[in-house]
Amino acid sequence: MALVLFPILVLVVLAAIVACLVFRIRVVRALGTCWRVISALPGARFDIEHCRSAVLVAIR
């Protein structure tokens, strides 16, 4: 499952970097902030459903 999502994750990170450069935001600081927000969500569960597919992301 993780290997399927990896190319999408790479594209999202590249798009975020381009957006940071366009809006003149420090890339390293923006990525660090995103990491701090994600790591501050212990016990969070995200259920994503689309048609017949479903993904559960649990942050411990």
Secondary structure by P-SEA (a helix, b strand, c coil): ccccaaaaaaaaaaaaaaaaaaacccaaaaaaaaaaaaaacccbbbbbbcccbbbbbbcc
